[in-house]
């Protein structure tokens, strides 16, 4: 990618981040209810509520409040919680690592499930085993993540007692217990996502096996698996990368649900509590990090396209 193309992509990313911050700020401030009213309780008079809003700066114009907030965010200051009085980042950072481990583990499990399952379903689509693989992925698509989580708990935590039913232990404290506590939540998230990704892998493999060069490779003695791994893996990877970029947001939402099921005190559970308390500054900080994460990951995925697919790189550089 030439320097001009890189500059255009970076400028587009920065504009997207700023637009996202504006929308998040407007959305959180449009929530019904009053922070001052929540802090003072139902017995507070309108005068007391108005006085507290003035002290908190909530009566100032939205533009001024946004500019102060975003200028702090740029230097790493996400503000102070209106409810607890603690810095927002001090409440986000300890929980961010928990959610990141859950999402990354879930994505890895999804890939481990999707790639062989989807490939087998495509290469053996005219056989019973391929039909069963395809049907299994369809069943997985119909299963909500929380429902899969409950069944995993019933089978592997309650009956077999192989894994704990909930909670979280930091990796630095006890790696073995960390892995055992993360196993069921990651499986709950990864199995459902893997079923979805396997459908895209299946479609990509079917498209690849229909190409002339694939038939040529088969005619000179390559097996289907060998020809696919040697010549078609890059084409499949492009389709998979596209879906992975789009699925990041879905994984974040799924992680919030899974954290509730397994009583994991991650970023999602903290977000839900902040919304219920109408802690606007904390809600803005958490949602901003989540949205920016999705935008940055999609930016990285788009950049990886140029490594995986030279045709895309040459086309964009010619513009």
Secondary structure, 3 states (H helix, E strand, C coil): CCHHHHHHHHHHHHHHHHHHHHHHHHHHHCCCCCHHHHHHCCCCCHHHHHHHHHHHCCCCCHHHHHHHHHHHHHCCCCCECCCCCCEHHHHHHHHHHHHHHHHHHHHHHHHHHHHHHHHHHHHCCCCHHHHHHHHHHHHHHHCCHHHHHHHHHHHHHHHCCCCCCCCCCCCCCCHHHHHHHHHHHHHHHHHHHHHHHHHHHHHHHHHHHCCHHHHHHHHCCCCHHHHHHHHHHHHHHHHHHHHHHHHHHHHHHHHHHHHHHCCCCCHHHHHHHHHHHCCHHHHHHHHHHHHHHHHHHHHHHHHHHHHHCHHHHHHHHCC
